[in-house]
Amino acid sequence: MEEDQLLDTTFHHQIPAQLRFSDVDRFGHVNNSVYFSLFDMSKEKYFMDVVGENALKQVCIVVANINANFLAPIYYPDEIVIQTAIIRLGNKSFTLHQ
């Protein structure tokens, strides 16, 4: 059985994300599906910054679950920053919080 380690949920990594006009839906806010693209972009940068650029070439990361709790809308041209932290670390898996 995999041993889990719960980690500090403080965000030590952040990256600004630029919104595009095409990210906005007809209601004037960023479409919910766009968030996942933003998460992917910041996740890649997180791994490059934390474990090095070559590490991603040496491992295969598979996303088993992704979900979002939408607390408030984002409107174009809001300036946003995506923060990332690993909150659970196991022997074969981990959980990111963004």
JOLINKA-V167000 format. One record per helix or strand. SS is the DSSP state (2 for helix, 1 for strand). FROM is the first residue (numbers start at 1). TO is the last residue. Records with the same first field share a line. If there is no record, write none. Layout:
SS=FROM-TO + FROM-TO
This chain:
1=5-6 + 13-17 + 24-24 + 29-30 + 75-75 + 80-89 + 94-97
2=21-23 + 32-51 + 55-58
